[in-house]
Amino acid sequence: MTDQPTAEPAYDVCLALNYYAPYVSGLTEVARVLAEGLAARGRSVAVVTSRHDRALPRRERVAGVEIFRAPVRAQLGRGVVAPGFPKLVARVARRSRVLNLHLPMLEAGWIAARCRDVPTVSTYHIDVWVPRTLTTPLQVAAVNRSARHALARSTAVVVNSDDQARHSLQWPTIRTRPWQAISAPCLHREGGRPAYRASGGLHVGFLGRIVEDKGIPYLVRAFRRHAAPEDRLLIGGDHADVRGRSAVAEVREAIGDDTRITLLGLLRGRQLADFYASIDVFALPSVAESFGIVQAEAMMAGVPCVTSDLPGGRYPVVATGFGRLAPPRDPDAIWRAVEELRDLPAAQRAVHAKEARDRFGVDACLDAYQELFDRAAAGALLRPAD
């Protein structure tokens, strides 16, 4: 149930991004948790996004956050064509103390130029990655150019980790601005029941959008080559409402007739806690990854992680030591890492879980963003050394 919109106030912060809840992705979850968390702390928060689903209202108030949605004319790959979106962002941003842009975003450069009088903090999530087609090089080049212009005009830049920033294509621009690493806000999914366990064997889990960049078929091949008859692989995540192209057909082809592997679909709320409580090892076999909120939440729930050795995506494992890294696209290496973690003692899991909660919890993220927004609004930022 949503609250009714109120009269037009001035906002402490305006967040702008192409997709917002109820659409689910790592980027949208960062923005949602940030917006709702700041609103719960008494800040006035607006979100400007696209009306990617026509069933959604043009404007509503949810969890204390004022949401403005620009009509969509068409979809282009993972992006949307919403001609009124930049103007809507500019209109709301001019009534806000700070604009928070979430990149990559095709319109970011234009918005940053139009809002040059508003302190702008750009959150740069990841270098854009899309499955290659004849037109994607042009799309990627346009998005990268727009991000570069927006970052260059930003009052400050946020990245998920130092590792992500320094390996980014945008690092030459990021390093010229005041920048700060703030880990994505991750929820402690506690109190779950092992509702998805189906045997006494090893249970490995994946959670995320069912898209090509998550590398799920490599995990499936690893499991099918090496897992014992009593072992199980649980794959949770949305494959119906996926912008761009769902990879569920490729995943199902890789699964074949193996009844030990289950596609759970989109999980929400208590189902997520039950999922983490049902697995022994979490696997994130991505071929492109910025942070991986799901792996950090698994760690917070006491589950060690196998993740691809990619800049940014490897950070939660490297920072906590609660997992193993594997080369991308290498099923045998993925399973060797799984085997190394399957019998990790409960006491060691508990120690690492607490460290993960302290490092990646929501409060630490909100504290850092709130301080940064206040400093940006006050013009109190200094350019740091590399």
Residue pairs with C-beta under 8 A, 6 or more apart in sequence:
2 60
2 61
2 62
3 60
3 61
3 62
3 64
4 60
4 61
5 59
5 60
5 61
5 66
6 61
6 66
8 95
9 44
9 66
10 44
10 95
10 96
10 97
11 44
11 45
11 46
11 66
11 92
11 95
11 96
11 97
12 38
12 43
12 44
12 45
12 96
12 97
12 98
12 373
13 38
13 43
13 44
13 45
13 46
13 96
13 97
13 98
13 99
13 100
13 373
14 45
14 46
14 47
14 48
14 89
14 92
14 93
14 95
14 96
14 98
14 99
14 100
15 31
15 34
15 35
15 45
15 46
15 47
15 48
15 100
15 102
16 47
16 48
16 49
16 89
16 93
16 99
16 100
16 101
16 102
16 105
16 111
17 27
17 28
17 31
17 47
17 49
17 101
17 102
17 105
18 49
18 50
18 52
18 79
18 80
18 82
18 85
18 105
18 106
19 25
19 27
19 28
19 49
19 50
19 52
19 80
19 243
20 28
20 31
20 32
20 47
20 49
20 67
20 69
21 28
21 29
21 32
21 62
22 53
22 56
23 52
23 53
23 241
23 243
24 209
24 238
24 241
24 266
25 209
26 125
26 184
26 208
26 290
26 291
26 292
26 293
26 294
27 102
27 125
27 126
29 184
29 293
30 102
30 123
30 125
30 184
30 185
30 293
31 47
31 102
33 185
33 187
33 362
33 365
34 100
34 185
34 365
34 366
34 369
35 45
35 47
35 65
36 45
36 62
36 63
36 64
36 65
37 185
37 362
37 365
37 366
38 45
38 366
38 369
38 370
39 45
39 63
39 64
39 65
40 63
40 64
41 366
41 370
43 370
44 66
45 64
45 65
45 66
46 65
46 66
46 67
46 68
46 92
46 96
47 65
47 66
47 67
47 68
48 68
48 69
48 70
48 85
48 88
48 89
48 92
48 93
49 67
49 68
49 69
49 70
49 85
50 69
50 70
50 72
50 80
50 82
50 85
51 58
51 69
51 70
51 71
51 72
51 82
52 72
52 80
52 243
54 72
56 69
57 69
58 68
58 69
58 71
59 66
59 67
59 68
59 69
60 67
61 67
68 88
68 92
70 82
70 83
70 84
70 85
70 88
71 82
71 84
72 80
72 81
72 82
73 81
73 82
73 83
74 80
74 81
75 81
75 243
76 139
77 130
77 136
77 139
77 243
77 244
78 130
78 243
78 244
79 106
79 139
79 143
79 243
80 243
85 107
86 107
86 110
86 111
86 114
89 99
89 107
89 111
89 115
90 111
90 114
90 115
93 99
93 111
93 115
93 118
94 115
94 117
94 118
96 118
97 119
97 373
97 377
98 118
98 119
98 120
98 121
98 373
98 376
98 377
99 111
99 115
99 118
99 119
99 120
99 121
100 120
100 121
100 122
100 123
100 373
101 108
101 111
101 112
101 120
101 121
101 122
101 123
101 150
101 154
102 122
102 123
102 125
103 122
103 123
103 124
103 125
103 147
103 150
103 151
104 124
104 125
104 126
104 127
104 128
104 143
104 144
104 146
104 147
105 111
105 143
105 146
105 147
105 150
106 142
106 143
106 146
107 146
108 122
108 146
108 147
108 149
108 150
109 145
109 146
109 147
109 148
109 149
109 150
109 153
110 146
111 150
112 120
112 122
112 149
112 150
112 153
112 154
113 149
113 153
116 153
119 155
119 376
119 377
119 379
120 150
120 153
120 154
120 155
120 376
121 154
121 155
121 156
121 157
121 158
121 372
121 373
121 376
122 150
122 151
122 154
122 156
122 157
122 158
123 157
123 158
123 159
124 147
124 151
124 157
124 158
124 159
124 165
124 168
124 170
124 174
125 160
125 290
125 291
126 164
126 288
126 289
126 290
126 312
127 144
127 168
127 169
127 170
127 288
128 140
128 143
128 144
128 147
129 213
129 288
130 136
130 139
130 140
130 244
131 212
131 213
131 244
131 245
144 169
144 170
147 170
148 170
148 173
151 157
151 170
151 173
151 174
151 177
152 173
152 176
152 177
154 177
155 177
155 178
155 376
155 381
156 177
156 178
156 179
156 180
156 372
156 375
156 376
156 381
157 174
157 177
157 178
157 179
157 180
158 179
158 180
158 181
158 182
158 369
158 372
159 165
159 168
159 174
159 179
159 180
159 181
159 182
160 181
160 182
160 183
160 184
160 290
160 291
160 312
160 315
161 181
161 183
161 291
161 312
161 315
161 319
162 181
163 311
163 312
163 314
163 315
163 318
164 181
164 290
164 291
164 311
164 312
164 315
165 171
165 174
165 175
165 179
165 181
166 311
167 311
167 312
168 174
168 311
175 386
176 383
177 383
178 381
178 382
178 383
178 384
179 384
180 368
180 372
182 365
182 368
182 369
182 372
183 291
183 296
183 315
183 316
183 359
183 360
183 364
183 365
184 291
184 293
184 296
184 360
184 365
185 360
185 361
185 362
185 365
185 366
186 293
186 296
186 297
186 300
186 356
186 360
186 361
186 362
187 297
187 300
187 362
188 297
188 300
188 301
188 357
188 361
189 272
189 273
189 276
189 297
189 300
189 301
190 273
190 301
191 273
192 270
192 272
192 273
192 274
192 275
192 276
192 277
192 278
192 301
193 273
193 274
193 277
194 274
194 277
194 278
195 274
195 277
195 278
196 203
196 234
196 262
196 264
196 274
196 275
196 278
196 279
197 203
197 232
197 278
198 232
198 262
199 230
199 231
199 232
200 230
201 227
201 228
201 229
201 230
201 231
201 232
202 227
202 228
202 230
202 231
202 232
202 280
202 281
202 338
202 342
203 231
203 232
203 233
203 234
203 278
203 279
203 280
203 281
204 219
204 223
204 227
204 231
204 232
204 233
204 234
204 279
204 280
204 281
204 282
204 283
204 338
205 233
205 234
205 235
205 236
205 275
205 276
205 278
205 279
205 281
205 282
205 283
205 298
205 303
206 214
206 216
206 219
206 233
206 234
206 235
206 236
206 237
206 282
206 283
206 284
206 285
207 235
207 236
207 237
207 267
207 272
207 275
207 282
207 294
207 298
208 214
208 236
208 237
208 284
208 294
209 237
209 238
209 239
209 242
210 216
210 235
210 237
210 238
210 239
210 242
210 246
210 247
210 248
210 251
211 242
211 244
211 245
211 246
211 247
212 245
212 247
212 250
212 287
213 286
213 287
213 288
213 289
214 237
214 247
214 284
214 285
214 286
214 287
215 285
215 286
215 287
215 308
215 328
215 329
216 235
216 247
216 250
216 251
216 254
216 285
217 247
217 250
217 251
217 253
217 254
218 285
218 328
218 329
218 330
218 331
218 334
219 233
219 283
219 285
219 331
219 334
220 233
220 235
220 251
220 254
220 255
220 261
221 254
221 331
222 285
222 331
222 332
222 334
222 335
222 338
223 231
223 233
223 258
223 260
223 261
223 335
224 254
224 255
224 256
224 258
224 261
225 331
225 332
225 335
226 332
226 335
226 339
227 233
227 260
227 335
229 260
231 260
232 260
232 261
232 262
233 260
233 261
233 262
234 262
234 264
234 275
234 278
234 279
235 251
235 261
235 262
235 263
235 264
236 264
236 265
236 266
236 267
236 275
237 264
237 265
237 266
237 267
238 265
238 266
239 246
239 247
239 248
239 251
239 263
239 265
240 246
240 265
240 266
241 266
248 263
251 263
252 263
255 261
255 263
264 275
267 275
272 297
273 301
276 282
276 297
276 298
276 301
276 302
276 303
277 301
279 298
279 303
280 303
280 341
280 342
281 303
281 304
281 305
281 306
281 338
281 341
281 342
282 294
282 295
282 298
282 299
282 303
282 304
282 305
282 306
282 323
283 305
283 306
283 307
283 334
283 338
284 292
284 294
284 295
284 305
284 306
284 307
284 308
284 313
285 306
285 307
285 308
285 326
285 328
285 334
286 292
286 307
286 308
286 310
286 313
286 328
287 308
287 310
287 328
287 329
288 310
288 313
289 307
289 308
289 310
289 312
289 313
290 312
290 313
291 312
291 313
291 315
291 316
292 307
292 313
292 316
295 305
295 307
295 316
295 317
295 323
296 316
296 356
296 360
297 360
298 304
298 305
299 305
299 316
299 320
299 322
299 323
299 352
299 353
299 356
299 360
300 353
300 356
300 357
300 360
300 361
301 353
302 349
302 350
302 352
302 353
303 349
304 322
304 323
304 324
304 341
304 344
304 349
304 352
305 316
305 317
305 322
305 323
305 324
305 341
306 323
306 324
306 325
306 326
306 334
306 337
306 338
306 341
307 313
307 314
307 316
307 317
307 323
307 324
307 325
307 326
308 314
308 325
308 326
308 327
308 328
309 325
309 326
309 327
309 328
310 328
314 325
316 322
316 323
316 356
316 360
317 323
317 324
317 325
318 325
319 359
320 352
320 355
320 356
320 359
321 352
322 349
322 352
322 353
322 355
322 356
323 337
323 341
324 337
324 340
324 341
325 337
326 333
326 334
326 336
326 337
327 333
358 364
375 381
